[in-house]
Amino acid sequence: MVINLKRLPMVERTKRKRCAIYTRKSTEDGLEQDFNSLDAQREACAAYILSQASVGWEAVSEFYDDGGWSGGNMQRPALAQLLDDVKMDKVDIIVVYKVDRLTRALADFAKIVEILDENEASFVSVTQSFNTTTSMGRLTLNVLLSFAQFEREVTGERIRDKVAASKKKGMWMGGGVPYGYDVKERQLLINEAEAVTVQYIFERYNELKSVPQLVDELAAKDIRTRTRVFKSGRIAGGIHFKTGTLTHLLQNPIYVGKVRHKDKIYDGAHGPIVSDQLFERVQSIFSENRYDNALGKKSCNPSLLTGSITDPDGRPMTPTHATKGSKRYRYYVTRTSPGDSSAKWSLPAGEIERLVIDTIAQQLAAYSGAENEDAREMEVQINLDHQTSIDLPAMSISDRRALLLRHKIQVSINSDRIEIEFTPLGREQTIKLSVEAKLVSRGSEVRLAIAPDDGPIKRDPDPVLLRLIAHAFAAQDLLVRGISSPLVNHYKQRHLQQLVRLSFMAPDIISAIVDGTQPPDLTGRKIMRINKIPLDWTGQRKMFGFAGA
């Protein structure tokens, strides 16, 4: 018997689909139970996957659980791991109990769907039937998530209202337990041992009037913060008080039996540790210290325009200094964040401060009254401004700064001018002034050279230029008259010949250098790099940028 065997068609194998179960719960309440909300979600999802076994669904062994994480953002460890596994082609379908377990924010939902589409994956809600591959499915999901986000926002508002109402009644609403108190049945109770330390801290600050000094004193006495042990076993605290911690303690109204909610303070349901009088004295010391710091009274070299000056890019400028030998040079430089490599602007502090003071004083002295003022008001205001214009240049730096702060001074540096805004005392109208200026390169720095139309600004003489002039005349004595000088005896012949050229500059140019009224861009580097200096004085003035040359 001959049997003809025919090749039978193979049954197409069902493609395997790897399913990852994602579960989430916003709070940690109940997670310690043997069967909690996460277990219930996972069980329902696992049953759904099992019901789809005929089409190739199978659950992966990895658990993706976010217990105690909000659905309002994507900063969740299990979700991050899940999305990474999707990108690495380890997961084909994400299975959730409800869509809001995955996210409650529309923007985050769009990001998740985009990741799934890019990796040919999808997700399923076992209690809601959706297909994210169709436009209608996406629309339905967006509508549902809109309500989920609305519910989350309403819940947040309700919680905030509840906290505000509770604090109005003086209730403690949780958070870190303040040093000096214990918590029992949601009530703050005074910890007698720590309360003694709190009282000591307030009394010593009242005497020392300095947080850093108090920090050092507490460290010397080995007084430490409270040690806290978390449920996870992590230990925090038990260290010496820091400046920030101590400042927060000294300014916390909780210690006088009150609670703070945003910018309002209410009577609390707990007992006070320090008296109202001592607490108020401490707050007044803080206020005085802030005012003194603003005026620079505690600084050896206070800067007049701190917090009131911006660079051409609109960025704030901060005071700094450089020291060469025994001389100290002050500057205002652009304040940038760490790691910012963008170009910074630099200004000599003395010149810009002198310009601001002189400009304001001249403006006040020239005040002739406003059109809408009566004669008496005009006379009083003119006398006030005139007296201020006289006193301002002669004031101490702290008094000047106090006056400028009261005048609400603002200085804006631009590429071709300096703008000054201030409001004189007794007037509501802001005065805006503008002074011409120009950019000047000095070495590797770019500075703003101040050059008003009404004549050269008087500045501190440039020590480099002064030294060059002195060495130039010493070189002339050595080469022409044979008179040696310790200033130049060690120079080589070529350098001496370069120096001697400067001794033949016009007398008014040398006088300007000695007085500090030379053009701002006339530097020692510029002079020494000029190969040929004209012998005629007119040519020299033109070359070095003197006006009227």
Wavefront OBJ file of the C-alpha trace (Angstrom):
o trace
v 0.000 0.000 0.000
v 1.310 3.378 -0.970
v 0.239 6.305 1.080
v 0.706 9.803 -0.354
v 1.604 12.234 2.413
v 0.575 15.802 1.789
v 2.047 18.712 3.682
v -0.673 20.106 5.928
v -0.806 23.924 6.578
v 0.592 24.925 9.978
v -1.689 26.680 12.411
v -0.468 30.224 12.815
v 0.894 30.687 16.330
v -0.653 33.425 18.453
v 1.812 36.259 19.039
v 2.828 36.532 22.677
v 2.015 39.865 24.377
v 3.888 40.691 27.543
v 1.673 42.524 30.019
v 2.948 44.652 32.930
v 0.597 45.429 35.807
v 0.945 48.940 37.208
v -0.625 49.851 40.570
v -0.629 53.123 42.516
v -1.996 54.571 45.744
v -1.672 58.257 46.671
v -1.055 57.713 50.402
v 0.778 55.169 52.519
v -2.228 54.576 54.775
v -3.098 50.876 54.882
v -0.082 49.686 52.911
v 1.163 47.789 55.965
v -1.890 45.471 55.790
v -1.554 41.905 54.498
v -3.964 42.653 51.645
v -4.024 46.305 50.668
v -5.264 48.469 47.810
v -2.255 47.667 45.631
v -2.883 43.936 46.050
v -6.539 44.412 45.096
v -5.602 46.324 41.937
v -2.996 43.732 40.973
v -5.399 40.833 41.530
v -8.052 42.405 39.273
v -5.480 43.134 36.565
v -4.026 39.603 36.754
v -7.492 38.107 36.356
v -8.119 40.262 33.273
v -4.790 39.202 31.720
v -5.664 35.553 32.374
v -8.980 36.035 30.583
v -7.038 37.177 27.498
v -4.672 34.181 27.464
v -6.301 32.887 24.276
v -4.952 35.896 22.368
v -1.448 35.529 23.774
v -1.535 37.766 26.834
v 0.752 36.810 29.707
v 1.838 38.771 32.779
v 5.496 39.624 33.350
v 6.989 38.719 36.703
v 8.114 42.270 37.545
v 5.966 44.264 40.001
v 5.428 47.962 39.261
v 3.922 49.385 42.476
v 3.913 53.067 43.498
v 2.560 53.103 47.027
v 2.313 56.580 48.529
v 2.913 58.472 45.258
v 0.604 61.119 43.772
v -0.744 60.763 40.241
v -0.328 64.501 39.641
v 3.154 64.107 38.120
v 5.437 61.507 36.568
v 8.116 61.602 39.271
v 7.328 58.050 40.459
v 9.979 55.302 40.695
v 7.851 52.365 39.508
v 6.353 54.372 36.610
v 9.822 55.493 35.526
v 11.037 51.872 35.586
v 7.962 50.738 33.648
v 8.439 53.312 30.883
v 12.138 52.404 30.658
v 11.154 48.735 30.198
v 8.696 49.758 27.459
v 11.504 51.584 25.658
v 13.737 48.498 26.007
v 11.006 46.321 24.409
v 10.355 44.318 27.578
v 6.649 45.247 27.797
v 3.932 45.267 25.140
v 0.857 46.222 27.182
v 0.460 48.182 30.409
v -2.520 46.997 32.433
v -4.063 49.268 35.091
v -7.165 49.004 37.233
v -8.330 52.505 36.255
v -6.825 55.166 34.007
v -6.294 57.566 36.916
v -3.922 55.004 38.478
v -1.585 55.704 35.561
v -1.914 59.502 35.682
v -4.293 62.284 36.653
v -2.743 64.976 34.454
v -3.578 65.484 30.795
v -0.085 66.676 29.882
v 1.502 63.602 31.493
v -1.016 61.344 29.763
v 0.003 62.784 26.383
v 3.677 62.072 27.170
v 2.915 58.475 28.186
v 0.843 57.814 25.048
v 3.643 59.260 22.912
v 6.166 56.875 24.508
v 3.803 53.940 23.961
v 3.229 54.867 20.297
v 6.948 55.227 19.614
v 7.564 51.722 20.983
v 4.446 50.056 19.484
v 2.959 49.439 22.935
v -0.445 50.195 24.438
v -2.256 50.190 27.739
v -5.535 48.761 29.027
v -7.824 49.716 31.898
v -9.635 46.636 33.224
v -12.649 48.645 34.438
v -12.858 50.910 31.379
v -12.737 49.796 27.761
v -10.358 51.935 25.678
v -8.298 51.563 22.558
v -5.538 54.132 22.350
v -4.799 53.353 18.711
v -7.972 55.106 17.478
v -8.813 58.802 17.501
v -12.165 58.132 19.232
v -10.423 56.146 21.943
v -7.990 58.987 22.548
v -10.843 61.502 22.708
v -12.692 59.399 25.274
v -9.556 59.048 27.345
v -8.888 62.790 27.233
v -12.416 63.505 28.448
v -12.045 61.011 31.279
v -8.651 62.390 32.299
v -10.035 65.925 32.233
v -12.529 64.876 34.898
v -9.778 63.057 36.817
v -7.607 66.184 36.784
v -10.601 68.313 37.793
v -11.314 65.953 40.685
v -7.676 66.154 41.817
v -7.677 69.968 41.727
v -11.004 70.153 43.619
v -9.651 67.728 46.210
v -6.540 69.887 46.619
v -8.641 73.028 47.092
v -10.801 71.232 49.641
v -7.732 70.112 51.602
v -6.226 73.615 51.511
v -9.510 75.119 52.737
v -9.652 72.559 55.532
v -6.086 73.349 56.613
v -6.811 77.092 56.574
v -10.002 76.671 58.625
v -8.240 74.401 61.123
v -5.333 76.815 61.589
v -7.772 79.657 62.201
v -8.929 77.589 65.179
v -5.320 77.247 66.326
v -4.965 73.556 65.479
v -1.623 72.015 64.576
v -1.968 70.461 61.106
v 1.035 68.164 61.002
v 4.488 68.388 59.478
v 7.792 68.433 61.323
v 7.242 68.658 65.079
v 8.817 71.927 66.329
v 11.784 71.629 68.684
v 10.454 72.084 72.229
v 7.170 70.260 71.601
v 5.868 66.688 71.377
v 2.757 65.482 69.583
v 0.069 63.394 71.280
v -3.294 62.741 69.672
v -2.646 65.506 67.110
v -1.974 68.059 69.868
v 1.277 69.930 70.573
v 2.488 69.409 74.134
v 5.488 71.184 75.660
v 8.613 69.053 76.029
v 9.979 70.424 79.301
v 13.632 69.497 78.647
v 13.701 71.013 75.161
v 11.652 74.020 76.295
v 14.516 75.020 78.614
v 16.867 75.040 75.602
v 14.406 77.076 73.532
v 14.119 79.675 76.302
v 17.919 79.821 76.539
v 18.253 80.297 72.754
v 15.839 83.247 72.742
v 17.477 84.902 75.754
v 21.022 84.523 74.405
v 20.077 85.888 70.980
v 18.523 88.877 72.729
v 21.937 89.487 74.316
v 24.274 88.531 71.448
v 22.138 89.928 68.604
v 23.994 87.601 66.200
v 22.867 84.214 64.886
v 26.403 83.061 63.860
v 27.731 83.840 67.356
v 24.819 81.952 68.905
v 25.488 78.975 66.598
v 29.091 78.850 67.834
v 28.010 79.109 71.474
v 25.463 76.288 71.164
v 28.068 74.112 69.412
v 30.552 74.786 72.225
v 27.919 73.637 74.735
v 27.160 70.605 72.504
v 23.493 71.535 72.218
v 22.003 69.589 69.305
v 18.795 69.297 67.339
v 16.282 66.566 68.092
v 17.015 63.064 66.754
v 14.187 61.649 64.630
v 13.738 58.000 63.575
v 11.509 57.400 60.538
v 9.419 54.300 59.814
v 11.982 53.238 57.237
v 14.673 53.214 59.925
v 16.385 56.349 58.630
v 17.755 58.605 61.372
v 17.858 62.379 61.024
v 18.832 65.231 63.317
v 21.046 65.012 66.359
v 23.429 67.581 64.901
v 24.549 71.039 65.988
v 22.237 73.905 65.105
v 22.956 75.629 61.794
v 22.326 79.274 60.949
v 19.208 78.559 58.884
v 17.688 76.196 61.464
v 18.304 78.646 64.287
v 16.904 81.602 62.337
v 13.713 79.650 61.588
v 13.358 78.709 65.260
v 13.809 82.288 66.465
v 11.219 83.609 64.000
v 8.611 80.871 64.527
v 5.468 82.222 66.300
v 4.702 78.679 67.472
v 6.817 79.437 70.569
v 4.417 82.147 71.764
v 1.394 79.890 71.385
v 0.437 80.918 67.850
v 0.229 79.245 64.441
v 1.104 80.746 61.065
v -0.838 80.163 57.876
v 0.789 81.840 54.874
v 1.026 85.530 55.879
v -1.470 85.384 58.750
v -0.963 84.397 62.390
v -3.671 82.921 64.638
v -3.886 82.041 68.327
v -2.909 78.391 68.770
v -4.417 75.636 70.898
v -0.987 74.817 72.408
v 0.904 76.514 75.235
v 3.715 79.074 74.738
v 7.351 78.525 75.687
v 8.615 82.136 75.567
v 6.879 85.378 76.484
v 5.411 87.759 73.922
v 7.782 90.501 75.088
v 10.912 88.388 74.540
v 9.667 87.178 71.152
v 8.951 90.752 69.999
v 12.409 91.925 71.119
v 13.988 89.121 69.112
v 11.976 90.052 66.001
v 12.950 93.706 66.351
v 16.631 92.683 66.508
v 16.195 90.730 63.274
v 14.606 93.806 61.666
v 17.437 96.062 62.825
v 20.058 93.609 61.556
v 18.369 93.399 58.158
v 18.294 97.196 57.927
v 21.943 97.508 58.985
v 22.963 94.849 56.456
v 21.053 96.674 53.727
v 22.929 99.866 54.566
v 26.264 98.058 54.746
v 26.919 99.173 58.332
v 28.543 95.833 59.185
v 30.741 95.738 56.104
v 34.312 97.001 56.078
v 33.893 98.080 52.455
v 30.167 98.664 51.824
v 28.939 99.131 48.280
v 26.514 101.947 47.574
v 24.456 100.365 44.785
v 24.062 96.778 46.011
v 20.692 95.464 44.849
v 20.008 98.562 42.710
v 22.175 98.101 39.613
v 21.721 95.914 36.503
v 23.975 95.181 33.521
v 23.153 95.768 29.800
v 21.431 92.357 29.677
v 19.153 93.262 32.583
v 20.947 90.951 35.020
v 21.664 92.143 38.566
v 25.217 93.151 39.429
v 26.913 92.368 42.706
v 29.901 94.013 44.418
v 33.276 92.295 44.432
v 36.884 93.334 44.927
v 40.460 92.533 44.003
v 43.556 93.196 46.075
v 46.959 94.111 44.701
v 49.540 94.671 47.354
v 47.991 96.907 50.003
v 45.484 98.484 47.594
v 41.923 97.244 47.259
v 39.937 97.695 44.031
v 36.132 97.468 44.105
v 33.938 96.446 41.147
v 30.353 95.635 40.275
v 30.152 92.420 38.238
v 27.238 90.534 36.699
v 25.746 88.026 39.113
v 25.317 84.653 37.388
v 24.159 81.267 38.598
v 26.687 78.449 39.187
v 27.794 76.868 35.934
v 26.739 79.836 33.812
v 29.591 80.540 31.387
v 28.008 83.553 29.688
v 29.994 86.797 29.469
v 30.007 88.983 32.563
v 30.107 92.745 32.753
v 32.450 94.587 35.108
v 32.340 98.179 36.349
v 34.745 100.080 38.598
v 32.625 100.707 41.687
v 34.121 104.062 42.650
v 33.476 105.658 39.247
v 29.871 104.492 38.863
v 29.017 105.441 42.468
v 30.575 108.885 42.051
v 28.641 109.391 38.834
v 25.330 108.432 40.457
v 25.869 110.695 43.486
v 26.992 113.688 41.380
v 24.140 113.254 38.875
v 21.463 113.042 41.585
v 22.934 115.968 43.520
v 23.006 118.131 40.363
v 19.416 117.200 39.522
v 18.164 118.030 43.021
v 20.037 121.323 43.060
v 18.436 122.314 39.744
v 14.855 121.519 40.856
v 12.547 124.454 40.176
v 9.187 123.027 41.205
v 6.304 121.344 39.423
v 3.521 123.127 37.596
v 0.771 121.783 39.853
v 2.434 122.842 43.125
v 1.420 125.972 44.983
v 4.071 128.490 46.000
v 4.430 127.251 49.592
v 4.787 123.569 48.627
v 7.223 124.510 45.886
v 9.384 126.492 48.297
v 9.487 123.654 50.855
v 10.363 121.074 48.190
v 13.052 123.267 46.626
v 14.663 123.840 50.028
v 14.520 120.109 50.819
v 16.078 119.090 47.495
v 18.680 121.848 47.703
v 19.748 120.752 51.182
v 19.885 117.111 50.070
v 22.080 118.049 47.097
v 24.512 119.720 49.544
v 24.503 116.921 52.138
v 24.606 113.918 49.781
v 28.233 114.160 48.538
v 29.532 114.706 52.099
v 27.585 111.866 53.779
v 29.118 108.631 55.033
v 28.626 105.575 52.814
v 25.916 104.099 55.070
v 24.039 107.433 55.233
v 24.293 107.779 51.455
v 22.936 104.273 50.968
v 20.075 104.943 53.378
v 19.179 108.098 51.439
v 19.359 106.315 48.073
v 17.130 103.509 49.367
v 14.578 106.085 50.520
v 14.802 107.647 47.051
v 14.171 104.177 45.473
v 17.293 104.435 43.321
v 17.636 102.160 40.282
v 20.671 102.183 37.956
v 20.533 100.462 34.546
v 23.737 100.001 32.548
v 23.316 100.004 28.759
v 25.809 99.643 25.922
v 25.885 103.389 25.228
v 24.416 105.063 28.333
v 23.637 104.781 32.031
v 20.033 105.302 33.111
v 19.275 106.483 36.659
v 15.788 106.460 38.185
v 14.873 107.832 41.617
v 11.958 109.409 43.465
v 12.926 112.454 45.573
v 11.577 112.661 49.107
v 8.235 114.431 49.251
v 7.461 113.741 45.585
v 5.549 110.939 43.887
v 6.891 111.429 40.371
v 9.926 109.349 39.396
v 12.828 111.206 37.783
v 14.647 109.457 34.932
v 18.122 110.567 33.897
v 20.480 109.318 31.205
v 24.273 109.699 31.036
v 26.231 108.799 27.894
v 28.848 106.059 28.180
v 30.748 103.647 25.929
v 32.239 100.166 26.044
v 35.978 99.821 26.652
v 38.139 96.691 26.535
v 40.818 96.424 29.176
v 42.747 93.204 28.850
v 40.311 90.281 28.956
v 37.544 92.335 30.610
v 34.841 94.468 29.021
v 33.911 97.525 31.078
v 31.685 100.513 30.635
v 33.682 103.727 30.438
v 31.795 106.757 31.704
v 32.304 109.849 29.580
v 29.639 112.533 30.082
v 29.341 115.481 27.721
v 29.997 118.080 30.409
v 33.681 117.212 30.846
v 35.903 114.359 31.956
v 34.994 112.460 35.081
v 37.447 112.659 37.953
v 38.596 109.158 38.826
v 41.380 107.604 40.832
v 44.630 107.846 38.842
v 45.594 104.651 37.037
v 48.582 103.213 38.984
v 49.911 101.468 35.860
v 49.984 104.721 33.876
v 51.560 106.617 36.779
v 54.304 104.022 37.067
v 54.970 104.177 33.314
v 55.308 107.983 33.397
v 57.729 107.809 36.347
v 59.797 105.131 34.623
v 59.752 107.102 31.341
v 61.413 110.166 32.913
v 63.865 107.927 34.781
v 64.739 106.273 31.436
v 65.248 109.729 29.889
v 67.667 110.694 32.695
v 69.586 107.458 32.172
v 69.820 107.524 28.356
v 70.148 111.293 27.782
v 71.905 112.575 30.884
v 73.564 109.410 32.177
v 71.835 109.668 35.571
v 71.057 106.198 36.906
v 67.871 105.368 38.815
v 66.854 102.222 40.737
v 63.531 102.423 38.903
v 65.014 101.456 35.540
v 68.595 100.258 36.124
v 67.506 96.616 35.709
v 65.747 97.181 32.344
v 67.282 96.137 29.059
v 68.175 98.726 26.403
v 65.168 97.948 24.190
v 62.662 98.436 27.005
v 64.372 101.657 28.060
v 63.965 103.008 24.514
v 60.243 102.133 24.617
v 59.836 103.913 27.938
v 61.698 107.088 27.020
v 59.178 107.840 24.249
v 56.526 108.508 26.927
v 58.562 111.301 28.485
v 58.023 113.354 25.306
v 54.204 113.301 25.540
v 52.332 116.606 25.683
v 52.303 118.180 29.172
v 48.476 118.270 29.250
v 48.354 114.526 28.500
v 50.732 113.789 31.378
v 48.732 116.105 33.673
v 45.508 114.324 32.758
v 47.094 110.967 33.628
v 48.293 112.309 36.984
v 44.834 113.786 37.731
v 42.944 110.692 36.555
v 41.023 112.588 33.833
v 42.513 110.829 30.796
v 40.135 109.062 28.353
v 38.824 105.858 29.958
v 40.285 103.623 27.242
v 43.802 105.059 27.596
v 45.603 102.233 29.406
v 49.207 101.258 29.963
v 48.777 98.255 27.677
v 47.519 100.505 24.853
v 50.415 102.958 25.159
v 53.109 100.263 25.248
v 51.675 98.500 22.187
v 51.841 101.622 19.993
v 54.891 101.288 17.775
v 55.298 104.981 16.950
v 54.069 107.879 19.046
v 53.866 111.171 17.081
v 56.283 113.872 18.160
v 53.739 116.666 17.613
v 51.404 117.121 20.536
v 48.281 117.515 18.393
v 48.903 114.096 16.841
v 49.411 112.613 20.288
v 46.107 114.026 21.570
v 44.297 112.613 18.550
v 45.945 109.208 18.913
v 45.145 108.924 22.628
v 41.527 110.079 22.288
v 41.575 113.487 23.946
v 38.581 115.667 23.134
v 39.177 118.662 20.862
v 42.329 117.165 19.347
l 1 2 3 4 5 6 7 8 9 10 11 12 13 14 15 16 17 18 19 20 21 22 23 24 25 26 27 28 29 30 31 32 33 34 35 36 37 38 39 40 41 42 43 44 45 46 47 48 49 50 51 52 53 54 55 56 57 58 59 60 61 62 63 64 65 66 67 68 69 70 71 72 73 74 75 76 77 78 79 80 81 82 83 84 85 86 87 88 89 90 91 92 93 94 95 96 97 98 99 100 101 102 103 104 105 106 107 108 109 110 111 112 113 114 115 116 117 118 119 120 121 122 123 124 125 126 127 128 129 130 131 132 133 134 135 136 137 138 139 140 141 142 143 144 145 146 147 148 149 150 151 152 153 154 155 156 157 158 159 160 161 162 163 164 165 166 167 168 169 170 171 172 173 174 175 176 177 178 179 180 181 182 183 184 185 186 187 188 189 190 191 192 193 194 195 196 197 198 199 200 201 202 203 204 205 206 207 208 209 210 211 212 213 214 215 216 217 218 219 220 221 222 223 224 225 226 227 228 229 230 231 232 233 234 235 236 237 238 239 240 241 242 243 244 245 246 247 248 249 250 251 252 253 254 255 256 257 258 259 260 261 262 263 264 265 266 267 268 269 270 271 272 273 274 275 276 277 278 279 280 281 282 283 284 285 286 287 288 289 290 291 292 293 294 295 296 297 298 299 300 301 302 303 304 305 306 307 308 309 310 311 312 313 314 315 316 317 318 319 320 321 322 323 324 325 326 327 328 329 330 331 332 333 334 335 336 337 338 339 340 341 342 343 344 345 346 347 348 349 350 351 352 353 354 355 356 357 358 359 360 361 362 363 364 365 366 367 368 369 370 371 372 373 374 375 376 377 378 379 380 381 382 383 384 385 386 387 388 389 390 391 392 393 394 395 396 397 398 399 400 401 402 403 404 405 406 407 408 409 410 411 412 413 414 415 416 417 418 419 420 421 422 423 424 425 426 427 428 429 430 431 432 433 434 435 436 437 438 439 440 441 442 443 444 445 446 447 448 449 450 451 452 453 454 455 456 457 458 459 460 461 462 463 464 465 466 467 468 469 470 471 472 473 474 475 476 477 478 479 480 481 482 483 484 485 486 487 488 489 490 491 492 493 494 495 496 497 498 499 500 501 502 503 504 505 506 507 508 509 510 511 512 513 514 515 516 517 518 519 520 521 522 523 524 525 526 527 528 529 530 531 532 533 534 535 536 537 538 539 540 541 542 543 544 545 546 547 548 549
